[in-house]
């Protein structure tokens, strides 16, 4: 190769290497700490109703040493939400509940609901991060079990939140009666959609509601379709991490489920059988301790203000 061509090739390789190194430094050392709140107005309430402020939290993947994340989540109580929706994957370490207490304790007494992701049952384990981009992740049966009961006892008994894992419930928030239903992690096929129609029919017969919400960890199409059919006025999900690594100008490369990539993060709508409802998919607050990176996809919480329909 002529000297000029050699220099050009080395320059190109050096430039590519520098860009890659810079992206890695940004994604690993900076952006994963740039927590942000996404604000949305969602018109789902009847005319004349007072707004309801919903704080949507997801995918904290908490480890006990993640103090910056804990402090940031704790400060979200200053937003004065009327309702908290937690779409799972709270734990990221066997001792993650210690960190969750520091993060969630300021939300104590605010009505809330939660469902599980797989990392509320089993701890993350080392994996090849490149496999994340080959499609939905596979179930690993050798993962360390977590103390799910301790987590649930904290969320229910201390924070006062409703367990919606293949369950339904009713609560008051901002002076409105809200019916809620949900499923456990559909990515692990723990969802039991078939039990919800009967439970909801009984709930609605006993107590009429002003609003109905559906809650799932993983936004698989089968779940979203059923939630629309079951009368959800709004649907909340997590799991996708918004892609975790996004390409500027393009978006998510993967969603880790079968939802369209353009809906892997943020507020959109979901239509089934001619009925359309708002869908909020949180990009989440964390990441696996074995894949500590975020690129073009900041860790986030969402504050959705439910307002009257036009």
C-alpha positions as CSV (number, residue, x, y, z in Angstrom):
1,X,0.0,0.0,0.0
2,X,1.4,3.5,-0.9
3,X,2.4,5.7,2.0
4,X,-0.4,8.1,1.3
5,X,-3.0,5.4,1.3
6,X,-1.5,3.9,4.5
7,X,-1.8,7.3,6.2
8,X,-5.4,7.7,5.1
9,X,-6.4,4.2,6.3
10,X,-4.7,4.8,9.6
11,X,-6.5,8.2,9.9
12,X,-9.9,6.6,9.2
13,X,-9.3,3.9,11.7
14,X,-8.1,6.3,14.3
15,X,-11.2,8.5,13.8
16,X,-13.5,5.5,14.0
17,X,-11.8,4.4,17.1
18,X,-12.0,7.8,18.7
19,X,-15.7,8.1,18.0
20,X,-16.3,4.6,19.4
21,X,-14.3,5.4,22.5
22,X,-16.1,8.8,23.0
23,X,-19.5,7.1,22.6
24,X,-18.6,4.5,25.2
25,X,-17.4,7.1,27.6
26,X,-20.6,9.1,27.1
27,X,-22.9,6.1,27.4
28,X,-21.2,4.4,30.4
29,X,-19.8,7.4,32.3
30,X,-22.3,10.2,31.7
31,X,-25.7,9.6,30.1
32,X,-26.8,6.8,32.4
33,X,-26.7,9.4,35.2
34,X,-28.7,12.1,33.3
35,X,-32.1,11.4,34.8
36,X,-35.0,13.2,33.3
37,X,-38.8,13.6,33.7
38,X,-41.0,13.3,30.6
39,X,-44.2,15.4,30.9
40,X,-47.4,14.6,29.0
41,X,-51.0,15.7,29.0
42,X,-53.4,12.8,28.3
43,X,-57.1,13.6,27.5
44,X,-59.0,10.6,29.0
45,X,-61.2,12.2,31.7
46,X,-64.8,13.2,31.4
47,X,-65.7,16.8,30.8
48,X,-65.3,19.0,33.9
49,X,-63.1,16.5,35.8
50,X,-60.1,17.8,37.8
51,X,-56.7,16.7,36.4
52,X,-55.0,13.6,37.9
53,X,-51.2,13.6,38.0
54,X,-49.7,10.1,37.4
55,X,-46.1,9.4,38.1
56,X,-45.0,6.4,36.0
57,X,-41.8,4.6,37.3
58,X,-40.3,1.6,35.7
59,X,-37.1,-0.6,35.5
60,X,-35.2,0.9,38.4
61,X,-33.0,-2.3,38.4
62,X,-31.8,-1.0,41.8
63,X,-28.5,-1.9,43.4
64,X,-27.8,-0.7,47.0
65,X,-24.8,1.4,46.0
66,X,-26.7,3.5,43.3
67,X,-27.2,6.5,45.6
68,X,-27.5,9.1,42.8
69,X,-30.4,7.2,41.3
70,X,-32.0,6.7,44.7
71,X,-31.8,10.4,45.6
72,X,-33.2,11.5,42.2
73,X,-36.2,9.1,42.5
74,X,-36.8,10.3,46.0
75,X,-37.0,13.9,44.9
76,X,-39.8,13.0,42.5
77,X,-42.2,13.3,45.4
78,X,-41.8,17.0,45.0
79,X,-43.9,16.7,41.8
80,X,-46.9,15.9,44.1
81,X,-48.4,13.1,42.0
82,X,-51.9,11.9,42.8
83,X,-51.1,8.3,41.7
84,X,-48.0,6.2,41.2
85,X,-47.8,3.5,38.5
86,X,-44.8,1.1,38.8
87,X,-44.3,-1.2,35.9
88,X,-41.7,-3.5,37.4
89,X,-38.1,-4.6,37.3
90,X,-37.5,-2.8,40.5
91,X,-34.6,-5.0,41.7
92,X,-31.2,-5.2,40.1
93,X,-29.3,-6.9,43.0
94,X,-30.1,-9.3,45.8
95,X,-29.8,-6.3,48.2
96,X,-31.7,-4.0,45.9
97,X,-34.6,-3.5,48.4
98,X,-32.3,-1.3,50.6
99,X,-31.9,1.1,47.7
100,X,-35.6,1.0,46.8
101,X,-36.5,2.0,50.3
102,X,-34.3,5.1,50.0
103,X,-35.8,5.9,46.6
104,X,-39.5,5.2,47.2
105,X,-40.0,6.1,50.9
106,X,-40.9,9.7,50.1
107,X,-43.8,8.4,48.0
108,X,-45.3,6.7,51.0
109,X,-49.1,7.4,51.3
110,X,-49.6,8.3,47.7
111,X,-52.0,5.8,46.0
112,X,-50.1,3.4,43.7
113,X,-50.2,0.2,41.7
114,X,-47.4,-2.2,40.6
115,X,-46.7,-5.3,38.5
116,X,-43.6,-7.5,38.3
117,X,-40.9,-7.8,35.8
118,X,-38.6,-10.8,35.8
119,X,-36.0,-8.9,37.8
120,X,-38.4,-8.7,40.7
121,X,-38.0,-12.5,41.0
122,X,-34.5,-13.2,39.8
123,X,-31.2,-11.3,39.9
124,X,-29.5,-10.2,36.7
125,X,-26.6,-12.4,35.5
126,X,-23.6,-11.8,33.2
127,X,-24.5,-12.0,29.5
128,X,-22.9,-11.0,26.2
129,X,-24.3,-7.5,25.7
130,X,-24.2,-7.9,21.9
131,X,-26.9,-10.5,22.1
132,X,-29.3,-7.8,23.3
133,X,-29.4,-6.6,19.7
134,X,-30.2,-10.0,18.2
135,X,-33.8,-10.0,19.4
136,X,-35.9,-10.6,22.6
137,X,-33.8,-11.9,25.4
138,X,-34.0,-15.6,26.3
139,X,-35.1,-16.9,29.7
140,X,-32.1,-18.0,31.8
141,X,-33.1,-20.6,34.4
142,X,-29.9,-20.4,36.5
143,X,-30.4,-16.8,37.8
144,X,-30.3,-16.2,41.5
145,X,-33.7,-15.9,43.1
146,X,-34.7,-12.7,44.8
147,X,-36.9,-12.1,47.9
148,X,-40.0,-11.2,45.9
149,X,-42.2,-11.5,49.0
150,X,-40.1,-8.9,50.9
151,X,-40.4,-6.5,47.9
152,X,-44.2,-7.0,47.7
153,X,-44.6,-6.6,51.5
154,X,-42.8,-3.3,51.2
155,X,-44.8,-2.0,48.2
156,X,-48.1,-3.1,49.6
157,X,-47.9,-2.9,53.4
158,X,-45.5,0.1,53.8
159,X,-46.3,2.2,50.7
160,X,-49.9,1.1,50.4
161,X,-49.8,0.2,46.7
162,X,-52.0,-2.3,44.9
163,X,-50.6,-5.6,43.5
164,X,-51.9,-5.9,39.9
165,X,-50.0,-9.1,39.0
166,X,-52.9,-10.9,37.2
167,X,-55.2,-9.0,39.5
168,X,-57.6,-6.1,39.6
169,X,-58.3,-3.4,42.2
170,X,-60.1,-0.1,42.9
171,X,-58.7,3.0,44.6
172,X,-59.3,6.7,45.1
173,X,-56.9,9.3,43.6
174,X,-57.5,13.1,43.3
175,X,-61.1,12.6,44.2
176,X,-61.8,10.1,41.4
177,X,-62.6,6.4,41.6
178,X,-60.0,4.5,39.6
179,X,-60.3,0.8,38.5
180,X,-57.0,-0.8,37.7
181,X,-55.9,-4.2,36.3
182,X,-52.7,-5.7,35.2
183,X,-50.6,-8.8,34.5
184,X,-47.2,-10.2,35.6
185,X,-44.3,-10.2,33.2
186,X,-45.5,-11.2,29.7
187,X,-41.9,-11.5,28.5
188,X,-41.6,-14.6,30.8
189,X,-45.2,-15.6,29.8
190,X,-46.4,-15.1,33.4
191,X,-49.4,-13.1,32.2
192,X,-52.8,-14.7,32.9
193,X,-55.0,-12.6,30.7
194,X,-57.8,-15.1,30.8
195,X,-58.5,-14.4,34.5
196,X,-59.0,-10.6,34.0
197,X,-62.5,-10.5,32.4
198,X,-64.2,-12.3,35.3
199,X,-62.3,-10.3,37.9
200,X,-63.1,-7.0,36.2
201,X,-66.8,-7.9,35.7
202,X,-67.1,-8.5,39.4
203,X,-65.2,-5.4,40.4
204,X,-67.3,-3.2,38.1
205,X,-70.5,-4.7,39.3
206,X,-69.7,-3.8,42.9
207,X,-68.0,-0.4,42.4
208,X,-68.4,1.9,39.4
209,X,-65.3,3.7,38.3
210,X,-64.5,7.1,36.8
211,X,-61.4,5.8,35.0
212,X,-59.8,2.4,34.2
213,X,-56.1,1.8,33.7
214,X,-54.2,-1.2,32.5
215,X,-50.7,-2.0,33.7
216,X,-48.1,-4.4,32.3
217,X,-44.3,-4.7,32.5
218,X,-43.7,-6.0,29.0
219,X,-45.9,-4.4,26.2
220,X,-46.5,-7.4,24.1
221,X,-49.2,-7.0,21.4
222,X,-51.4,-9.7,22.9
223,X,-51.4,-7.9,26.2
224,X,-52.1,-4.5,24.7
225,X,-54.9,-5.9,22.5
226,X,-56.6,-7.5,25.4
227,X,-56.2,-4.4,27.6
228,X,-58.0,-2.3,25.0
229,X,-60.8,-4.9,24.8
230,X,-61.1,-4.9,28.6
231,X,-61.9,-1.2,28.6
232,X,-58.7,0.4,29.7
233,X,-58.8,4.2,29.3
234,X,-54.9,4.3,29.4
235,X,-52.2,1.7,29.4
236,X,-48.8,1.8,31.1
237,X,-45.8,-0.4,30.4
238,X,-42.0,-0.6,30.7
239,X,-39.4,-3.3,30.0
240,X,-38.0,-1.9,26.7
241,X,-35.5,0.5,28.3
242,X,-36.5,2.6,25.3
243,X,-34.0,0.5,23.4
244,X,-31.3,1.5,25.9
245,X,-29.0,2.3,23.0
246,X,-30.6,4.4,20.3
247,X,-29.3,5.8,17.1
248,X,-29.9,9.6,16.8
249,X,-32.3,10.3,14.0
250,X,-33.5,6.7,13.9
251,X,-34.4,5.6,17.4
252,X,-34.4,2.2,19.1
253,X,-32.7,-0.8,17.4
254,X,-34.5,-3.3,19.6
255,X,-37.5,-3.3,22.0
256,X,-37.0,-6.7,23.6
257,X,-40.6,-7.6,22.7
258,X,-42.9,-7.5,19.7
259,X,-44.1,-3.9,20.0
260,X,-43.2,-1.6,17.0
261,X,-39.8,0.0,17.5
262,X,-41.2,3.5,17.1
263,X,-43.3,2.8,20.2
264,X,-40.5,1.5,22.4
265,X,-40.4,4.7,24.3
266,X,-42.8,7.5,25.2
267,X,-46.5,8.3,24.8
268,X,-48.3,6.9,21.8
269,X,-51.6,5.2,21.1
270,X,-52.7,1.6,20.7
271,X,-55.6,0.6,18.5
272,X,-57.5,-2.7,18.5
273,X,-60.9,-3.5,17.0
274,X,-61.4,0.2,16.2
275,X,-60.8,1.4,19.7
276,X,-57.8,3.6,20.5
277,X,-56.3,4.3,23.9
278,X,-53.1,6.2,25.1
279,X,-50.1,4.0,25.7
280,X,-47.1,5.2,27.8
281,X,-44.0,3.0,27.5
282,X,-41.4,4.2,30.0
283,X,-37.7,3.9,29.0
284,X,-37.0,3.2,32.6
285,X,-34.7,4.4,35.3
286,X,-31.9,1.9,35.2
287,X,-30.0,-0.9,33.5
288,X,-28.6,-4.3,34.3
289,X,-25.4,-4.0,36.5
290,X,-23.8,-6.1,33.8
291,X,-24.7,-3.7,31.0
292,X,-24.1,-0.2,32.5
293,X,-24.8,1.9,29.5
294,X,-27.3,4.4,28.1
295,X,-26.8,6.1,24.7
296,X,-29.3,8.6,23.2
297,X,-31.8,7.3,25.7
298,X,-31.7,9.0,29.1
299,X,-33.0,7.2,32.2
300,X,-36.4,8.6,32.9
301,X,-39.7,8.8,34.8
302,X,-42.9,10.2,33.3
303,X,-45.4,12.5,34.8
304,X,-48.7,12.2,32.9
305,X,-51.4,14.7,33.7
306,X,-54.8,13.2,32.9
307,X,-57.1,15.9,31.7
308,X,-60.7,16.0,30.3
309,X,-61.3,15.0,26.7
310,X,-61.9,17.9,24.3
